[in-house]
């Protein structure tokens, strides 16, 4: 099954949620839906490329940005991701999904991406203002995902204060522009090549209450500070979770990452 946990940092595969362990779907599967918006920089502001994915699943966790806060853990790291479409069958959510944000209306349409059906724009991206509310209309499919209309707020612009590499045996204090929202979390990922590796293979993943300041304990950050190759990325994550018909769930996930990627 997929364990219930917080949203993975930066949503590397956009519509994919990290897989802890796998099992085949059962006849008692229920509908799960995800729409993600990841902020991207453009020459004039910010854009996003929303993605919708919908599955018939059993025992699938719903990522939420609410809990746990103020915690770190050490884990292996790989650029490879496993999409849910490799495990669970995609289901339809209607011919198109409508999104209204920052004074404009756009639609995303279904198409095959590997073994998964993803709803995507027919253009590369759309402009929007991070922090604006978005209204999403999912018409639903009688044989697939139920209809739902909702309004949610996107993640605001995030800035991170520069920090020095800590000395051995000391913690790392981090600071950022606070969001002060119970539907937010700020996730730091400190990636490095453990055992003098020349590639990134290990990650310290920390998730903090979005109040602007916290610290990474010395026991977690020491190896990162001494590694030959290392990097870091920070993400503000905001979620909106709602039940849908047939005991299913919908999850809207909005992120603002630092560094912020450029629009395609």
Phi and psi in degrees as a GROMACS rama.xvg file:
@    title "Ramachandran Plot"
@    xaxis  label "Phi"
@    yaxis  label "Psi"
@TYPE xy
-105.421  122.371  UNK-2
-70.0923  144.153  UNK-3
-68.05  124.565  UNK-4
-157.916  178.285  UNK-5
-75.8755  166.572  UNK-6
-64.0044  134.117  UNK-7
-65.4284  141.796  UNK-8
-58.9417  130.258  UNK-9
70.9473  -7.49911  UNK-10
46.5783  60.9032  UNK-11
-51.3023  -35.6768  UNK-12
-100.32  14.8365  UNK-13
59.8443  -67.6059  UNK-14
-97.933  9.22368  UNK-15
-101.373  145.131  UNK-16
-117.845  137.199  UNK-17
-54.7566  140.181  UNK-18
-104.669  123.393  UNK-19
-89.1678  -45.5214  UNK-20
-153.729  159.791  UNK-21
-120.355  147.964  UNK-22
-149.932  157.943  UNK-23
-74.5214  156.069  UNK-24
-69.3902  154.281  UNK-25
-112.593  166.206  UNK-26
-60.7664  -19.0301  UNK-27
-91.1425  20.1266  UNK-28
-62.4441  150.052  UNK-29
-124.21  163.27  UNK-30
-80.6044  133.858  UNK-31
-126.424  136.761  UNK-32
-133.831  146.361  UNK-33
-137.275  134.4  UNK-34
-125.746  126.021  UNK-35
-116.619  145.441  UNK-36
-132.178  118.361  UNK-37
-112.279  122.231  UNK-38
-66.778  139.558  UNK-39
-132.405  146.113  UNK-40
-80.997  144.676  UNK-41
-128.604  179.977  UNK-42
-67.0197  -24.4512  UNK-43
-116.255  -0.893185  UNK-44
163.836  -120.518  UNK-45
-136.184  150.81  UNK-46
-132.802  171.777  UNK-47
-146.246  154.927  UNK-48
-122.836  81.9978  UNK-49
-61.3947  144.859  UNK-50
-133.044  133.099  UNK-51
-116.454  134.545  UNK-52
-135.688  144.531  UNK-53
-141.597  136.732  UNK-54
-138.731  152.494  UNK-55
-96.8315  115.638  UNK-56
-142.794  161.936  UNK-57
-130.329  124.892  UNK-58
76.2494  23.7274  UNK-59
-86.5131  125.668  UNK-60
-73.3879  153.808  UNK-61
-106.491  110.469  UNK-62
-60.631  138.97  UNK-63
-139.313  145.192  UNK-64
-87.9244  4.94787  UNK-65
-83.5032  -37.3741  UNK-66
-151.334  148.218  UNK-67
-86.1033  151.7  UNK-68
-104.128  162.528  UNK-69
50.5444  56.2643  UNK-70
-146.049  149.571  UNK-71
-128.442  154.392  UNK-72
-151.415  153.836  UNK-73
-99.9943  134.835  UNK-74
-150.91  160.501  UNK-75
-70.6534  156.387  UNK-76
-132.288  138.296  UNK-77
-146.826  145.107  UNK-78
-71.8092  -18.4904  UNK-79
-72.0636  142.6  UNK-80
-128.272  156.447  UNK-81
-114.594  114.413  UNK-82
-74.7118  150.165  UNK-83
-63.738  -24.6429  UNK-84
-66.3583  -15.1554  UNK-85
-77.9925  -11.9224  UNK-86
-120.501  -45.1662  UNK-87
-113.966  146.226  UNK-88
-73.3804  138.181  UNK-89
-71.9974  147.923  UNK-90
-127.319  156.17  UNK-91
-79.539  152.318  UNK-92
-126.645  18.7565  UNK-93
114.368  170.844  UNK-94
-70.0403  -23.976  UNK-95
-163.877  151.537  UNK-96
-115.039  131.186  UNK-97
-99.9178  134.844  UNK-98
-126.564  129.558  UNK-99
-118.639  116.978  UNK-100
-153.408  140.937  UNK-101
53.1538  42.0153  UNK-102
79.5711  12.6065  UNK-103
-137.344  160.441  UNK-104
-122.727  130.65  UNK-105
-135.234  164.64  UNK-106
-128.845  148.846  UNK-107
-116.315  145.367  UNK-108
-125.758  150.992  UNK-109
-76.1093  146.238  UNK-110
-162.616  154.203  UNK-111
-78.2491  131.14  UNK-112
-129.397  98.8894  UNK-113
64.7992  -127.68  UNK-114
-94.5452  11.4875  UNK-115
-119.452  145.819  UNK-116
-96.0107  123.548  UNK-117
-120.765  136.574  UNK-118
-88.7232  120.811  UNK-119
-137.815  164.516  UNK-120
-67.6223  157.001  UNK-121
-91.0299  -2.63601  UNK-122
-115.307  171.222  UNK-123
-66.4797  -42.2002  UNK-124
-164.148  171.645  UNK-125
-129.535  145.539  UNK-126
-74.7583  147.341  UNK-127
-161.982  170.033  UNK-128
-108.789  113.624  UNK-129
-54.1805  134.864  UNK-130
99.7369  -16.8455  UNK-131
-69.9969  156.314  UNK-132
-80.9628  148.098  UNK-133
-123.112  137.953  UNK-134
-109.179  128.025  UNK-135
-120.855  130.557  UNK-136
-117.947  111.134  UNK-137
-105.298  110.707  UNK-138
-68.649  -25.7681  UNK-139
83.9384  169.533  UNK-140
-138.799  130.777  UNK-141
-57.6997  -31.3763  UNK-142
-103.28  9.48809  UNK-143
-136.538  -118.417  UNK-144
-88.2267  139.238  UNK-145
-69.0009  158.859  UNK-146
-72.7545  144.777  UNK-147
-156.283  140.334  UNK-148
-124.637  133.11  UNK-149
-150.027  164.111  UNK-150
-127.322  132.938  UNK-151
-144.243  163.505  UNK-152
-100.43  138.981  UNK-153
-83.9362  163.913  UNK-154
-69.6333  136.861  UNK-155
-76.042  166.096  UNK-156
-57.368  136.422  UNK-157
-115.852  132.03  UNK-158
-123.099  142.209  UNK-159
-119.237  131.302  UNK-160
-72.9081  133.527  UNK-161
-56.084  142.393  UNK-162
-132.156  151.582  UNK-163
-85.8413  153.781  UNK-164
-67.6416  125.477  UNK-165
-70.1282  151.969  UNK-166
-77.6238  163.897  UNK-167
-57.0392  131.939  UNK-168
84.1215  6.76972  UNK-169
-116.886  155.835  UNK-170
-79.9624  167.93  UNK-171
-113.002  116.504  UNK-172
-85.7888  132.853  UNK-173
-125.388  145.624  UNK-174
-139.166  147.743  UNK-175
-152.732  170.679  UNK-176
-71.6105  119.692  UNK-177
-73.3763  150.835  UNK-178
-104.698  -28.5317  UNK-179
52.3361  53.3803  UNK-180
-137.521  132.738  UNK-181
-69.1593  -14.2261  UNK-182
-95.5332  12.1208  UNK-183
-110.875  150.884  UNK-184
-139.843  153.588  UNK-185
-113.957  124.306  UNK-186
-114.018  125.693  UNK-187
-104.212  135.712  UNK-188
-123.84  117.011  UNK-189
-104.907  106.301  UNK-190
-105.497  141.629  UNK-191
-156.552  166.343  UNK-192
-93.2445  103.507  UNK-193
-71.8116  153.136  UNK-194
57.998  38.7508  UNK-195
62.6233  24.7512  UNK-196
-67.1239  152.184  UNK-197
-92.89  4.53893  UNK-198
-127.91  156.607  UNK-199
-73.5602  120.929  UNK-200
-134.325  -3.07838  UNK-201
-138.104  150.018  UNK-202
-141.916  135.024  UNK-203
-97.7308  114.407  UNK-204
-107.4  120.141  UNK-205
-122.764  138.111  UNK-206
-126.265  124.133  UNK-207
-122.595  150.282  UNK-208
-57.299  139.091  UNK-209
-81.7452  62.2133  UNK-210
-111.677  2.08477  UNK-211
104.126  -11.4786  UNK-212
-157.526  143.663  UNK-213
-167.702  -169.848  UNK-214
-147.129  152.326  UNK-215
-102.841  122.204  UNK-216
-59.0031  149.431  UNK-217
-57.1563  -35.8609  UNK-218
-64.615  -21.6044  UNK-219
-94.4539  -37.7948  UNK-220
-90.3689  -14.8051  UNK-221
-58.6334  -47.5638  UNK-222
-65.7565  -37.8033  UNK-223
-60.9246  -45.6785  UNK-224
-62.1823  -29.7501  UNK-225
-97.0536  -4.3873  UNK-226
-70.3999  149.672  UNK-227
-71.1572  -36.4457  UNK-228
-124.894  129.571  UNK-229
-155.701  158.528  UNK-230
-155.979  174.286  UNK-231
-149.919  155.776  UNK-232
-147.921  145.773  UNK-233
-126.201  142.933  UNK-234
-137.729  130.459  UNK-235
-89.6313  126.659  UNK-236
-121.024  129.174  UNK-237
-124.856  135.605  UNK-238
-126.643  156.014  UNK-239
-134.138  117.427  UNK-240
-116.467  134.903  UNK-241
-143.692  141.75  UNK-242
-72.9108  152.299  UNK-243
-128.73  176.766  UNK-244
-59.6171  159.957  UNK-245
62.5003  34.0407  UNK-246
64.5393  24.1833  UNK-247
-94.257  -176.364  UNK-248
-139.318  154.503  UNK-249
-125.938  142.318  UNK-250
-135.819  116.041  UNK-251
-96.7931  128.796  UNK-252
-126.792  121.391  UNK-253
-122.419  133.593  UNK-254
-131.609  151.004  UNK-255
-129.204  115.222  UNK-256
-100.954  151.967  UNK-257
-126.987  117.949  UNK-258
-66.8107  147.124  UNK-259
-89.8576  125.189  UNK-260
-66.4599  155.559  UNK-261
-81.6268  149.199  UNK-262
-62.43  146.214  UNK-263
